[in-house]
């Protein structure tokens, strides 16, 4: 989950802390700066629970000082974090809380980002018609003060929506445009997503040479730059494409690679759980030791009292 969280919150999105300078007043200034720093630290440590907690605290403070634009942005960030861990119903509930204020008080990148993230949540909930409407709203809002990250994210969403609606011509046109633009601008995250979506789109059309082109476009990047589970999926698509092209040796080769990735992913998950268990056990041991020391000190104090 850690890599997934960092990928979709840090790279694909612009966290409020890195995009907008929070405007604080009077004695709230230090608290906001502290929460902002803690939110960044939690995100960088892949600690989703802590990040959600700090985001909510920041939301509360911004609401108290009536900083509506940044309040909308942090609510959007919290909703995106929930989406990144597949808590989609809660993500939709969260982002809906900001819609009225977003449309009344926000414009440009803040409003465009709000619409973009709501579209993403709706798309993953399979509410495609509404998702499309919010992508189009985001594109319109992004015209005022264009943000390239939002532009690319909208194109990826648009292509995926068209693909799932079986409108493959539109999907291919949009995604290939994004593929060219993101490669030229060296936006690795959106480039990889466009490769992924194009591979899936061409697979739906049984155009297996194109599947290979874009699936290889994804996996040729080092694993540190992409999501391992998606990389596993792309290797599986490569194996299936070679099977359909009757290149069975290559099909078996990449099927083995798929299984290797799956085993590595499971091993990483297991190691993560072991490390978490060790950390909790160490904390428990330390707590018990602290309690023992406290009791020993109390005993010494009682003995001294009796001697006096």
C-alpha positions in Angstrom: 0.0 0.0 0.0 2.9 2.4 0.7 4.0 2.8 -2.9 0.4 3.1 -4.0 -0.2 5.8 -1.5 3.0 7.8 -2.5 2.3 7.3 -6.2 -1.2 8.7 -6.2 -0.9 11.3 -3.5 2.6 12.6 -4.1 3.2 12.2 -7.8 -0.1 12.3 -9.6 -1.5 15.0 -7.3 -0.3 18.2 -6.0 -0.6 18.2 -2.3 -1.7 21.5 -0.8 1.6 21.9 0.9 3.6 21.9 -2.3 1.2 23.9 -4.5 -0.5 26.6 -2.4 1.0 28.8 0.3 -1.4 28.6 3.2 -2.6 32.0 4.4 -2.8 31.9 8.2 -3.7 34.7 10.5 -2.5 35.7 14.1 -1.9 32.8 16.5 -3.1 30.2 13.9 0.0 30.6 11.8 2.3 28.3 13.8 -0.3 25.7 14.2 -1.0 25.6 10.5 2.7 25.4 9.6 3.1 22.6 12.1 0.2 20.6 10.7 1.4 21.2 7.2 4.8 19.8 8.1 3.3 16.8 9.9 1.1 16.1 6.9 4.1 16.1 4.6 6.1 13.9 7.0 3.2 11.4 7.3 2.8 11.2 3.5 6.5 10.7 3.0 6.5 7.9 5.6 3.5 6.3 3.8 1.6 6.6 7.1 -1.9 7.0 5.7 -3.7 7.0 9.1 -1.5 9.8 10.4 -1.8 11.8 7.1 -5.6 11.5 7.3 -5.6 12.7 10.9 -3.4 15.7 10.1 -5.4 16.6 7.1 -8.6 16.6 9.2 -6.9 18.8 11.9 -5.8 21.2 9.1 -9.4 21.2 7.7 -10.7 22.2 11.1 -8.3 25.0 11.6 -8.8 26.4 8.1 -12.6 26.3 8.6 -12.2 28.2 11.9 -10.3 31.1 10.2 -12.6 30.9 7.1 -9.8 30.2 4.6 -12.3 28.7 2.1 -10.0 28.1 -0.8 -7.4 26.2 1.1 -10.1 24.4 3.1 -11.5 23.1 -0.2 -8.0 22.1 -1.3 -7.3 20.1 1.9 -10.7 18.4 1.8 -9.9 17.4 -1.8 -6.5 16.1 -0.7 -8.2 14.0 2.1 -10.7 12.6 -0.4 -7.8 11.6 -2.7 -6.0 9.9 0.1 -9.1 7.9 0.8 -9.5 7.0 -2.9 -5.8 5.9 -3.0 -6.6 3.2 -0.3 -9.9 2.2 -2.1 -12.2 3.7 0.5 -14.3 5.1 -2.4 -17.6 5.6 -0.6 -15.9 7.6 2.1 -13.8 9.5 -0.5 -17.0 10.5 -2.3 -18.7 11.5 0.9 -15.7 13.7 1.8 -15.3 15.5 -1.5 -19.0 16.2 -1.7 -18.7 18.2 1.5 -16.6 20.8 -0.4 -18.6 21.0 -3.7 -20.8 24.0 -2.8 -17.9 26.1 -1.5 -15.6 25.0 -4.3 -18.1 26.2 -7.0 -19.0 29.4 -5.1 -15.5 30.6 -4.0 -12.9 28.8 -6.1 -11.6 29.0 -9.6 -8.5 28.1 -11.7 -6.3 25.2 -10.4 -8.2 24.7 -7.1 -11.5 24.2 -8.8 -10.0 22.2 -11.6 -8.3 19.9 -9.2 -11.5 19.5 -7.2 -13.4 18.5 -10.3 -10.6 16.2 -11.4 -10.4 14.3 -8.2 -14.2 13.9 -8.0 -14.1 12.5 -11.5 -11.5 10.0 -10.5 -13.5 8.8 -7.5 -16.7 8.5 -9.6 -14.8 6.6 -12.3 -13.5 4.1 -9.8 -17.1 3.7 -8.5 -18.1 2.9 -12.1 -20.3 6.0 -12.3 -19.0 6.8 -15.7 -21.5 9.3 -17.0 -21.0 11.6 -13.9 -17.2 11.0 -14.1 -17.2 12.3 -17.7 -19.2 15.4 -16.7 -16.7 16.2 -14.0 -13.7 15.7 -16.3 -15.2 18.2 -18.7 -15.8 20.6 -15.9 -12.2 20.3 -14.8 -10.9 20.9 -18.3 -13.1 24.1 -18.5 -11.9 25.3 -15.1 -8.3 24.6 -16.1 -8.4 27.0 -19.0 -8.3 30.1 -16.8 -4.8 29.4 -15.3 -3.7 26.2 -17.0 -2.0 23.6 -14.9 -0.1 20.9 -16.9 -0.5 18.2 -14.2 -4.3 18.6 -14.1 -4.4 18.7 -17.9 -2.6 15.4 -18.2 -4.6 13.8 -15.4 -7.8 14.8 -17.2 -6.7 13.3 -20.4 -5.8 10.0 -18.7 -9.2 9.9 -17.1 -11.0 10.8 -20.3 -9.2 8.1 -22.2 -10.0 5.5 -19.5 -13.7 6.5 -19.5 -13.9 6.3 -23.3 -12.2 2.9 -23.2 -14.6 1.5 -20.6 -17.5 2.8 -22.7 -16.1 0.9 -25.7 -15.4 4.1 -27.6 -11.9 2.9 -28.6 -11.3 5.5 -31.3 -11.8 8.4 -28.9 -9.9 6.6 -26.1 -6.9 6.0 -28.4 -6.8 9.5 -29.8 -6.9 11.1 -26.3 -4.4 8.7 -24.7 -1.9 8.9 -27.6 -2.0 12.7 -27.4 -1.2 12.4 -23.7 1.5 9.8 -24.3 3.3 12.3 -26.7 2.8 15.3 -24.4 3.9 13.6 -21.2 6.9 12.1 -22.8 8.0 15.4 -24.3 7.5 17.2 -20.9 9.2 14.3 -19.0 6.2 13.8 -16.8 7.0 10.2 -16.0 3.9 9.4 -13.9 1.4 10.5 -16.6 3.5 8.9 -19.3 3.5 5.6 -17.5 -0.3 5.8 -16.9 -0.9 6.6 -20.6 1.2 3.5 -21.6 -0.9 1.4 -19.2 -4.2 2.7 -20.5 -3.1 2.4 -24.1 -2.0 -1.2 -23.6 -5.4 -2.0 -22.1 -7.3 -0.1 -24.8 -5.5 -2.0 -27.6 -5.9 -5.3 -25.8 -9.7 -4.7 -26.0 -9.4 -4.2 -29.7 -7.2 -7.3 -30.2 -4.4 -5.2 -31.6 -1.6 -7.1 -29.9 1.4 -5.5 -31.6 0.3 -2.2 -30.1 -0.3 -3.9 -26.8 3.3 -4.9 -26.8 4.5 -1.4 -27.7 2.8 0.3 -24.8 3.2 -2.5 -22.2 6.9 -2.5 -22.9 6.8 1.3 -22.7 5.6 0.8 -19.1 7.9 -2.0 -17.9 11.1 -0.5 -19.5 11.1 2.0 -16.6 12.8 0.8 -13.4 10.4 -0.7 -10.8 11.1 2.2 -8.5 9.3 4.5 -10.9 6.1 2.6 -11.3 3.5 0.6 -9.3 4.7 -3.0 -9.0 1.2 -4.4 -9.2 0.5 -2.5 -12.4 3.9 -3.7 -13.7 2.9 -7.3 -13.0 -0.4 -6.6 -14.9 1.6 -5.3 -17.9 3.9 -8.3 -18.0 0.8 -10.5 -18.0 -0.6 -8.4 -20.9 2.7 -9.0 -22.8 2.5 -12.8 -22.2 -1.1 -12.8 -23.4 -0.2 -10.7 -26.5 2.6 -13.1 -27.5 0.3 -16.0 -27.0 -2.3 -14.5 -29.4 0.6 -13.8 -31.8 1.5 -17.5 -31.5 5.0 -16.7 -30.2 4.7 -19.3 -27.4 8.3 -19.2 -26.2 8.1 -15.5 -25.5 4.6 -16.0 -24.0 5.9 -18.5 -21.5 9.0 -16.3 -20.8 6.9 -13.3 -19.8 4.4 -15.5 -17.9 7.3 -16.6 -15.8 8.2 -12.9 -15.3 4.6 -12.2 -14.2 4.8 -14.9 -11.6 8.2 -13.6 -10.4 6.7 -10.2 -9.9 3.8 -11.6 -8.0 6.1 -13.5 -5.7 8.2 -10.4 -5.1 5.1 -8.4 -4.3 3.9 -11.0 -1.8 7.3 -11.1 -0.2 7.4 -7.3 0.1 3.9 -7.4 1.7 5.0 -10.1 4.1 8.2 -8.3 5.1 6.2 -5.1 5.7 3.9 -7.0 8.0 6.8 -8.6 9.8 8.5 -5.2 10.3 5.2 -3.7 11.5 4.8 -6.6 14.0 8.4 -6.2 15.2 7.9 -2.4 15.7 4.7 -3.0 17.7 6.5 -5.7 19.8 9.4 -3.4 20.5 7.0 -0.7 21.5 5.3 -3.1 23.9 8.6 -4.2 25.4 9.6 -0.6 25.9 6.3 0.2 27.5 6.7 -2.7 29.9 10.2 -1.7 30.8 9.1 1.9 31.5 6.3 0.6 33.7 8.8 -1.7 35.6 11.2 1.3 36.1 8.3 3.4 37.4 7.3 0.8 39.9 10.9 0.3 41.0 11.3 4.0 41.6 8.0 4.1 43.6 9.3 1.2 45.7 12.6 3.0 46.4 10.6 6.2 47.3 8.4 4.2 49.7 11.5 2.6 51.3 13.1 6.0 51.8 9.9 7.3 53.3 9.8 4.4 55.8 13.4 5.0 56.7 12.7 8.6 57.5 
